[in-house]
Amino acid sequence: MTGSAAIIWLASFPKSGNTWFRIFLANLAAGENGPADINDLDERGGIASSRHEFEAATQLDSGFVGHDDIDELRRDVYHRIAAEVDHQRWIKTHDAYVMTPSGRPMFGVAGTRAVYLVRDPRDVAVSFAHHSSTTVDRAIELLNREDGALCASRTALAPQLRQKLLGWSGHAASWLDQSDLPAILLRYEDMRAAPEARFAAALAFAGRDATPDEIARAVRHADFSELRRQESEKGFAERMSRTAPFFRSGQVGGWRAALTAEQVARIEEAHAPMMRRLGYELSAPPHER
């Protein structure tokens, strides 16, 4: 396997398959030594919003720096990483593709390409509620808020920096409509239906060589049954909920049994144009709701 030295942004709204993709990459690297340990993902490349990495790079105490100033500095941190990287590094981000206060793209040309993962927002709402130990209604509020963000509190600093989400539709549009770097769209549902083909397409787009046999083995080792087994035996460092496992089912269409008609309507009314654009059928035409 080869890949030119570069940053590949692995971008998504939360709970859209980002972690699964990184585990696939770890298993691709592990080769015959897999399955990779879900708590030791060699190729996860970190997350763009890591507070620890930001402070190590800037030598600043982020608790004394405002969100907007941090965003401006994050751009510089990514440019430094891009200048020093000597291999292909895939970096996870849940941030929308936003501008810094000075009007420059925060991610900009620091990365060479972006793989954008998207998932049906109705399933995202259910999964996010379990992941965050919150209600589905609160999860829907985050999906629908154009000013929504993760880790925005200034009183209780999280391990991650603030991440502007812009709502589910705004998040997707920010990455798919930007013109600073090439991006490929991967729907979670297509990845579940044909994982080998979709992962192969992403690797080809990123310039990462892998044989069909290598991809098939990595997909097999990243199967949800294997991920659930590992989490059950030794836990998962990225799990937030005390009660719900991180790797539940990865089910497509689970929202049909989990959401009320009113909850479905709230999501669809807020995101109908983007849902249609990305191939997600509405449960009913607007005039029938």
C-alpha angles and dihedrals in degrees: 000000000000137000132172119249106273147119114255112194111220099199132181146138107262118284096021102118102282096128092046090054092051090050089052089053091049091052091047088057093044092056112171090358092069157143088088119224107257088219094052106048104173093193102038088104093204129268123287092230097056108141091200094054091046092052093045091052097044101030087226132130099237091203088075096046124083122240094249094049089049090053090053091051093045089065089057091047092054092049089053091050091049091051093051102038113113098183139034107287121190110204121194119224135176091182118114114240096268139167122245119239089266090058098255123127109260092217097027118142094340087100125048098210142003131220107203118201119199133183134187103279091223090061090042090058092054094044094045091051091055093042095050098036090238135121124276089241091057090048090052090051089057092048091051101043113100088199094045119138142170123236093008097146118114095191100058110033114214124210086255131060123242113291119198111218103178090205125290095288094042091050093053093045092049093059100033097046099043115106101200098093137008116267134190123206120225119184114212090222092057091047090054092047097046109009098166094052095045096045089047090053091052093049092049090050090052093047094245114146119220133153122236089249092052091049093047091051093048091050091049092051091048093053113135092240089060092046092050090048092053094045091049092051101042110003128240123267094216095053113116103179120083092207110028120065117236093231102050109152109308084223122178114223096010088136090078091073097032106048130067120231089253092053092048090050092052091054096043095046090053097044109024096120094050092041090055091045091054095043102257112142118224117236091237138359112268093251091056096054 
